Amino acid sequence: MKVVILSASTGGGHMSASNALKDYLKSNSVDAMVIDAIEYISPLLNKTVTEIYEYMAKKNPLLWKMMYNSSNKKSLNNIIGKTNSFIGNKLLPLLESCNPDVIVTTHPFTTEMVSELKKNKKTSIPLICIITDYAPHRTWISPNVDAYVVANENMITPMIEMEVEPDKIYPFGIPVDDAFFNRQDKKKLMNELKLKSGIPTILIMAGSCGLANIEKIYKELQSIEKDFQIIIITGKNKKLYENMQKVIAGEKTDIKNKILAKISEKAPESMKFIKQYQNKTDTFRYPKNTQLIYFTNEVEKYMSVSDLILTKPGGLTVSEALACNLPMALYDAIPGQEEENANFLVSNNMAVKLNSCEDIANTINDLFSNSQKLHAMKYNCTNFDKSESLKNIFNLIKSLIK
């Protein structure tokens, strides 16, 4: 059996879900490969699409929200479909050379491309679309998809309203690596990761966020009187990692230090005074024990030992946290899909929203002061059991092979 998984690198979740599925299929003796379809078609196009997405999502979220809402209308979505149909023809040589038994897509663009190829009788390979968010959007919906794998049961009704046949919708959950479902001994893990036992642990997933927000969040957490420890994972955001190193060490990064630096440049004779001043002010250390991680392939370990995660509500991070039964505090949701992810989690009492940096201390303090609230959130995360997702997708793949 051969499976080709077509994805795209706009946002990390699409590729991560693809790789989780690929690894599972390979472990079951399936010839599986992940291909960044837009990169395959045109590296320049991929770079352009990725940069446009990142610019709108991070720098101009209101524009992104407007586009997200507009593209959820059938008329505009038809235009997007025609564009993807034209581009998708360039996938034909790939599909002909690989000759897979099943195609799996984890990005709306790639789903539309293959759907159009099937519509035009250029391929008849079964197509499975995995929607990597917690609410449906019309860009994911294409007429020639044989099966949709979705994150939750709540997505079924709105997808039927988008004219998807109900027997094509499978609420198996977004695929994540099996490591997130493996329960390890928490005490042993705490020792391995050099964390204190007996106090709560907050995990901050910070890789895709700006410097200012993470610094503000970290400082706001310090005002909570309850004793707890903090883990910050910056991912491959080197600038953020270096900035947080200074913040955690007590080196001031505020405007005051910038002014002092300017004074020293203009008036070297003032250096003695400045050094004395800095010696008095820069020795401050934040009271909460903190571990700063640049990049790790063992996120599941840090999630497993944590009591709460502060994160943006990206589809894959959310799925990994749910797999670890980890309640969430959500911030900086990108308008559109991340807002809808957050709404699903909050409405099912698996997460709380942090509406502003000033709101953080009160919300987190309330959770830690009321153990029943946090316990209820964890209970709901545990009940949202998608541990059979990869197995179920594998069985679905086998069922579509004629």
Buried (B, 14 or more C-beta within 10 A) or exposed (E): BBBBBBBBBBBBBBBBBBBBBBBBBEEEEBEBBBBBBBBBBEEEEBEEBBEEBEEBBBEEBEEBBBBBEEBBEEEBBEEBBEEBBEBBBBBEEBBEEBEBBBBBBBBBBBBBBBBBBBBEEBBEBBBBBBBBBBBBBBBBBBEBBBBBBBBBEBBBEEBBEBEBEEEBBBBBBBBBBBBBBEEEEEEEBBEEBEBEEEEBBBBBBBBBBBBEBBBBBBBBBEEBEEEBBBBBBBBEBEEBBEBBEBBBEEBBBEEEBEEBEEBBEEEEEEEEEBEEEBEEEBEEEBEBBBBBBBEEEEBBBBBBBBBBBBBBBBBBBBBBBBBBBBBBBBBBBBBBBBBBBBBBBBEBBBBBBBEEBEBBBEBBBEBBEEEEBBEBBBBBBEEBEBBEBBEBBBEBBEEBEE
